[in-house]
Amino acid sequence: MPRMSADDVHTTLAALEAAGTAQNRKVYQRHGVTPPLFGVSYAILGKLSKKIGVDHALALGLWESGVHDARVLACMIADSSKATMKLLESWVKPIDNYVLSDALSSFAARAPQAGKLGGKWRKSKKEFVAATGWNVLAGAALHAEDFDEAAAEELIATIEATIHSAPNRTRHSMNQALIAVGVRNARLHELAVAAAKRIGEVQVDHGQTSCKTPDAVDYMAKTLAHRKAHPPKAKARAKSKSARKT
């Protein structure tokens, strides 16, 4: 692993701080994010991540800073092939908001240990650790070729049995996972829709935001309708398959 440059970390943190705004800090805090944070928009974070590319050493330094925006960027540029169990476990421990949970789960879902850690985290009594675990499942259901569909049937049953007694944000992530599993294929869709109807409304407190937890049945239907109307191009599918082999 290349040695982390303190200058690179300092320069990146300075760029993030300069890009932050007071208005964005207020918005993030309404979504549960706690300081330290700069208030950098996701549009800017996306541009920075594309400019930087994959830089695992820099990602480690940014995460260690403890700054929210830096940790989100770290999840964007970290190398998933170098995501050890120890690293992922250390990154999930301090998470106390869903924004960072979403960022980490996107990274963790690409790691070789995704299935193992996702299963472990889902059983955690800590709200955001469990939420991250369910988010990892959702990512795998949507994108992984080797997704365990037999196990997914059991997970649908688990969601149905426990979602209403789960912590607040965990409920939202479980609902998202149900949707993701339910749009994978016809068999899982049938099971997920039946479970969602029995579950009924999933109540989640989104705080001082306009966010809502979607109705799973309706969202699955809209997702499948969108896919039918906009099927992926053969070239894009081939490119994605080729990228996964490298």
QUITAHU-V27109 format. One record per run of one state. SS is the DSSP state (a for helix, b for strand, c for the rest). FROM is the first residue (numbers start at 0). TO is the last residue. If there is no record, write none. Layout:
ss = {SS	SS}
from = {FROM	FROM}
to = {TO	TO}
This chain:
ss = {c	a	c	a	c	a	c	a	c	a	c	a	c	a	c	a	c	a	c	a	c	a	c	a	c	a	c	a	c	a	c}
from = {0	5	19	21	30	41	52	55	64	67	77	79	82	84	93	97	108	113	122	126	143	148	165	167	182	185	199	215	229	233	245}
to = {4	18	20	29	40	51	54	63	66	76	78	81	83	92	96	107	112	121	125	142	147	164	166	181	184	198	214	228	232	244	245}
